[in-house]
Amino acid sequence: MNVHQHLEHHLPLFAEARGDIQLSFEFFPPKTEAMAETLWSSIQTLAPLQPRFVSVTYGAGGSTRERTHATVERILKETALTPAAHLTCVGASRREVD
């Protein structure tokens, strides 16, 4: 059973507890097209759990800044999820942070 089948199998359990718990998920911005496909498949699988928010990591020193931003933008445009981007200000100018 793959991860998606496993989650889909347990969705009814989460649905019953939905009023009692708050979920959030953390995603890593994809580095390759194959990773992007896996990420978006995972997002579609997890979205029915109605997490309170999803976060997208931000590499040390801003190493994934552009991918993080692009991932957050896509989540905003293509889903009903509320994204929260990690933000690292170390080594970034005020303009870059803004």
N, CA and C of each residue as an Amber inpcrd file, in Angstrom:
protein
   294
   0.8570000  -1.1650000   0.0000000   0.0000000   0.0000000   0.0000000
   0.9070000   1.2340000   0.0000000   0.6980000   2.1430000  -0.9490000
   1.5190000   3.3500000  -0.9630000   0.9570000   4.3840000   0.0140000
   1.6800000   5.4710000   0.1950000   1.3000000   6.4900000   1.1670000
  -0.0810000   7.0500000   0.8660000  -0.3730000   7.3130000  -0.3990000
  -1.6610000   7.9030000  -0.7650000  -2.8050000   6.9410000  -0.4570000
  -2.6350000   5.6760000  -0.7600000  -3.6690000   4.6940000  -0.4520000
  -3.8400000   4.5770000   1.0600000  -2.7420000   4.6160000   1.7840000
  -2.8000000   4.5320000   3.2360000  -3.6000000   5.7090000   3.8110000
  -3.3090000   6.9320000   3.3370000  -4.0310000   8.1090000   3.8240000
  -5.5030000   8.0470000   3.4550000  -5.7950000   7.6770000   2.2130000
  -7.1870000   7.5980000   1.7760000  -7.9510000   6.5760000   2.6070000
  -7.2900000   5.4950000   2.9780000  -7.9090000   4.4640000   3.8050000
  -8.2960000   5.0230000   5.1800000  -7.5020000   5.9690000   5.6980000
  -7.7380000   6.5040000   7.0380000  -8.5140000   7.8180000   7.0520000
  -8.8890000   8.3610000   5.9010000  -9.6320000   9.6230000   5.8680000
 -10.8890000   9.5840000   6.7300000 -11.6740000   8.4930000   6.7280000
 -12.8650000   8.4850000   7.5870000 -12.5320000   8.6740000   9.0680000
 -11.4210000   8.1420000   9.5280000 -11.0240000   8.3190000  10.9210000
 -10.7400000   9.7850000  11.2230000 -10.0520000  10.4590000  10.2980000
  -9.7740000  11.8730000  10.4790000 -11.0630000  12.6920000  10.4350000
 -11.9730000  12.3120000   9.5630000 -13.2350000  13.0340000   9.4390000
 -14.0090000  12.9990000  10.7480000 -14.0070000  11.8640000  11.4240000
 -14.7100000  11.7470000  12.7010000 -14.0850000  12.6430000  13.7620000
 -12.7780000  12.7920000  13.7420000 -12.0770000  13.5650000  14.7610000
 -11.9130000  15.0300000  14.3800000 -12.3150000  15.4080000  13.1880000
 -12.0540000  16.7490000  12.6630000 -12.4660000  17.8500000  13.6350000
 -13.5670000  17.6900000  14.3310000 -14.0070000  18.7230000  15.2560000
 -13.1510000  18.8180000  16.5000000 -12.3760000  17.7830000  16.7860000
 -11.5940000  17.7280000  18.0160000 -10.1290000  18.0950000  17.8460000
  -9.6010000  18.0200000  16.6370000  -8.1790000  18.2620000  16.4360000
  -7.9610000  19.2500000  15.3000000  -6.8360000  19.9330000  15.3620000
  -6.4150000  20.8240000  14.2950000  -5.1620000  20.2310000  13.6760000
  -5.1560000  20.1400000  12.3610000  -4.0130000  19.5930000  11.6400000
  -3.2850000  20.6970000  10.9040000  -2.0060000  20.4920000  10.6990000
  -1.2410000  21.3060000   9.7620000  -0.2210000  20.3730000   9.1260000
   0.2340000  20.7390000   7.9440000   1.2290000  19.9480000   7.2410000
   2.3550000  20.8700000   6.8050000   3.5600000  20.3200000   6.7480000
   4.7150000  21.0750000   6.2890000   5.2450000  20.4240000   5.0190000
   5.4470000  21.2360000   4.0000000   5.9430000  20.7450000   2.7260000
   7.3090000  21.3470000   2.4230000   8.0720000  20.6050000   1.6490000
   9.3550000  21.0910000   1.1500000   9.1540000  21.4820000  -0.3060000
   9.6820000  22.6260000  -0.7210000   9.5330000  23.0050000  -2.1260000
  10.2530000  21.9980000  -3.0180000   9.6310000  21.5900000  -4.1190000
  10.2280000  20.5660000  -4.9830000  11.4660000  21.0750000  -5.7120000
  12.4280000  20.1630000  -5.8620000  13.6680000  20.5080000  -6.5720000
  13.6410000  20.0660000  -8.0250000  12.7740000  19.1110000  -8.3440000
  12.6980000  18.5810000  -9.7060000  11.2380000  18.4710000 -10.1170000
  11.0140000  18.2450000 -11.3890000   9.6540000  18.0750000 -11.8930000
   8.9950000  16.8410000 -11.2770000   9.7650000  15.7690000 -11.1120000
   9.2150000  14.5490000 -10.4920000   8.8020000  14.8220000  -9.0500000
   9.6130000  15.5930000  -8.3310000   9.2690000  15.9380000  -6.9580000
   8.0410000  16.8410000  -6.9160000   7.9000000  17.7170000  -7.9070000
   6.7190000  18.5880000  -7.9730000   5.4530000  17.7590000  -8.1670000
   5.5150000  16.7530000  -9.0140000   4.3610000  15.8790000  -9.2270000
   3.9830000  15.1580000  -7.9360000   4.9830000  14.6780000  -7.2070000
   4.7290000  13.9950000  -5.9390000   4.1170000  14.9580000  -4.9200000
   4.6530000  16.1680000  -4.8570000   4.1270000  17.1640000  -3.9230000
   2.6590000  17.4470000  -4.2070000   2.3130000  17.7140000  -5.4800000
   0.9300000  18.0840000  -5.7990000  -0.0230000  16.9080000  -5.6290000
   0.4490000  15.7160000  -5.8660000  -0.3600000  14.5280000  -5.5850000
  -0.6090000  14.4160000  -4.0800000   0.4180000  14.6700000  -3.2910000
   0.2950000  14.6210000  -1.8330000  -0.6540000  15.7030000  -1.3260000
  -0.5400000  16.8930000  -1.8740000  -1.4290000  17.9920000  -1.4710000
  -2.8810000  17.6260000  -1.7560000  -3.1490000  17.0520000  -2.9230000
  -4.5130000  16.6500000  -3.2620000  -5.0270000  15.5610000  -2.3190000
  -4.1480000  14.6680000  -1.9130000  -4.5390000  13.6020000  -0.9960000
  -4.8290000  14.1510000   0.4000000  -4.0280000  15.1120000   0.8430000
  -4.1620000  15.6420000   2.2000000  -5.2270000  16.7380000   2.3340000
  -5.5540000  17.4200000   1.2630000  -6.5000000  18.5420000   1.3240000
  -7.8450000  18.1760000   1.9590000  -8.4240000  16.9920000   1.6960000
  -9.7080000  16.6600000   2.3240000  -9.6630000  16.6140000   3.8530000
  -8.4690000  16.5350000   4.4330000  -8.3490000  16.5470000   5.8830000
  -8.5560000  17.9470000   6.4600000  -8.6560000  18.9320000   5.5840000
  -8.9020000  20.3290000   5.9440000  -7.9560000  20.8270000   7.0470000
  -6.6420000  20.7970000   6.7490000  -5.7000000  21.2940000   7.7580000
  -5.9430000  22.7740000   8.0300000  -5.6120000  23.1940000   9.2360000
  -5.7620000  24.6050000   9.5820000  -4.8850000  25.4670000   8.6800000
  -3.6860000  24.9700000   8.3720000  -2.7840000  25.6260000   7.4230000
  -1.7630000  24.6030000   6.9510000  -1.0350000  24.9570000   5.9120000
   0.1040000  24.1720000   5.4540000   1.2870000  25.1250000   5.3710000
   2.4560000  24.6470000   5.7590000   3.6310000  25.5050000   5.6720000
   4.5780000  24.9560000   4.6140000   5.3750000  25.8540000   4.0790000
   6.3580000  25.4880000   3.0640000   7.7120000  25.9320000   3.5900000
   8.6550000  24.9960000   3.6660000   9.9510000  25.3010000   4.2650000
  10.7410000  26.3120000   3.4500000  11.7370000  26.8400000   4.0970000
  12.6010000  27.8580000   3.5230000  14.0150000  27.4700000   3.9030000
  14.8340000  27.1320000   2.9430000  16.1720000  26.6280000   3.2230000
  17.0510000  27.6010000   3.9780000  18.0330000  27.0640000   4.6460000
  18.9730000  27.8830000   5.4090000  19.5950000  28.9440000   4.5200000
  19.5850000  30.1610000   5.0060000  20.1530000  31.2570000   4.2380000
  19.3340000  31.6050000   3.0070000  18.0980000  31.1400000   2.9440000
  17.2330000  31.4580000   1.8150000  17.5040000  30.6260000   0.5790000
  18.1070000  29.4540000   0.7490000  18.5300000  28.6500000  -0.4010000
  17.3700000  28.1500000  -1.2620000  16.1670000  28.1080000  -0.7170000
  15.0120000  27.6580000  -1.5170000  13.9770000  28.7710000  -1.6710000
  14.4060000  30.0100000  -1.4730000  13.4910000  31.1490000  -1.4650000
  12.5440000  31.1680000  -2.6660000  13.0850000  31.0580000  -3.8660000
  12.2430000  31.1410000  -5.0620000  11.2780000  29.9650000  -5.1460000
  11.7580000  28.7710000  -4.8330000  10.8790000  27.5900000  -4.8820000
   9.8060000  27.6520000  -3.8080000  10.1780000  28.1660000  -2.6150000
   9.1850000  28.3210000  -1.5470000   8.0960000  29.2780000  -1.9940000
   8.4930000  30.4160000  -2.5340000   7.5330000  31.4260000  -2.9850000
   6.6320000  30.8620000  -4.0800000   7.2200000  30.1800000  -5.0420000
   6.4330000  29.6060000  -6.1450000   5.4470000  28.5540000  -5.6280000
   5.8640000  27.7560000  -4.6540000   4.9960000  26.7250000  -4.0960000
   3.8340000  27.3570000  -3.3490000   4.1100000  28.3810000  -2.5490000
   3.0430000  29.0780000  -1.8230000   2.0620000  29.7150000  -2.8070000
   2.5760000  30.3550000  -3.8490000   1.7010000  30.9580000  -4.8540000
   0.7860000  29.9160000  -5.4950000   1.3440000  28.7660000  -5.8350000
   0.5390000  27.7210000  -6.4760000  -0.5170000  27.1840000  -5.5160000
  -0.1600000  26.9920000  -4.2540000  -1.1450000  26.5330000  -3.2650000
  -2.2910000  27.5380000  -3.1780000  -1.9590000  28.8320000  -3.1560000
  -2.9860000  29.8700000  -3.1010000  -3.9020000  29.8410000  -4.3220000
  -3.3150000  29.6750000  -5.4990000  -4.0750000  29.7240000  -6.7480000
  -4.8880000  28.4670000  -7.0150000  -4.3710000  27.3020000  -6.6120000
  -4.9660000  26.0380000  -7.0520000  -5.6780000  25.2310000  -5.9650000
  -5.6430000  25.7250000  -4.7250000  -6.2960000  24.9750000  -3.6580000
  -7.0560000  25.9250000  -2.7430000  -7.8030000  25.3520000  -1.8150000
  -8.4960000  26.1380000  -0.7900000  -7.6950000  26.1530000   0.5050000
  -6.4610000  25.6140000   0.4720000  -5.6200000  25.5530000   1.6620000
  -5.0390000  26.9230000   1.9910000  -4.7260000  27.1250000   3.2720000
  -4.0910000  28.3580000   3.7330000  -2.6060000  28.0920000   3.9100000
  -1.7680000  28.6460000   3.0230000  -0.3260000  28.4050000   3.1470000
   0.3560000  29.4190000   4.0600000   1.4030000  28.9660000   4.7000000
   2.2560000  29.8360000   5.5030000   3.6890000  29.5320000   5.0780000
   4.3610000  30.5260000   4.5530000   5.7400000  30.3250000   4.1100000
   6.6950000  30.5630000   5.2620000   7.6910000  29.6970000   5.3810000
   8.7710000  29.9620000   6.3200000   9.5670000  31.1290000   5.7470000
  10.1280000  31.9250000   6.5980000  10.9030000  33.0700000   6.1490000
  12.1910000  33.1590000   6.9550000  13.3090000  33.1350000   6.2640000
  14.6060000  33.3150000   6.8990000  15.1490000  34.6620000   6.4550000
  15.4260000  35.5130000   7.4080000  15.8940000  36.8580000   7.0820000
  17.4150000  36.9790000   7.0870000  18.0940000  35.9980000   7.6320000
  19.5530000  36.0300000   7.7110000  20.1340000  36.0710000   6.3030000
  21.0030000  37.0040000   6.0600000  21.6590000  37.1040000   4.7680000
  20.7990000  37.6970000   3.6650000  19.6170000  38.2400000   4.0150000
  18.7290000  38.8380000   3.0240000  18.6120000  40.3360000   3.2830000
  18.4940000  41.0920000   2.2210000  18.2970000  42.5230000   2.3780000
  16.8430000  42.7910000   2.7930000  16.5860000  43.9760000   3.2650000
  15.2120000  44.3510000   3.6360000  14.2920000  44.2060000   2.4200000
  14.7790000  44.5960000   1.2630000  13.9800000  44.4940000   0.0260000
  13.6210000  43.0390000  -0.2600000  14.5910000  42.1470000  -0.1100000
  14.3350000  40.7170000  -0.3530000  13.3080000  40.1610000   0.6250000
  13.4010000  40.5690000   1.8830000  12.4420000  40.1120000   2.8860000
  11.0480000  40.6480000   2.5560000  10.9710000  41.9170000   2.1690000
   9.6670000  42.5000000   1.7920000   9.0880000  41.7790000   0.5990000
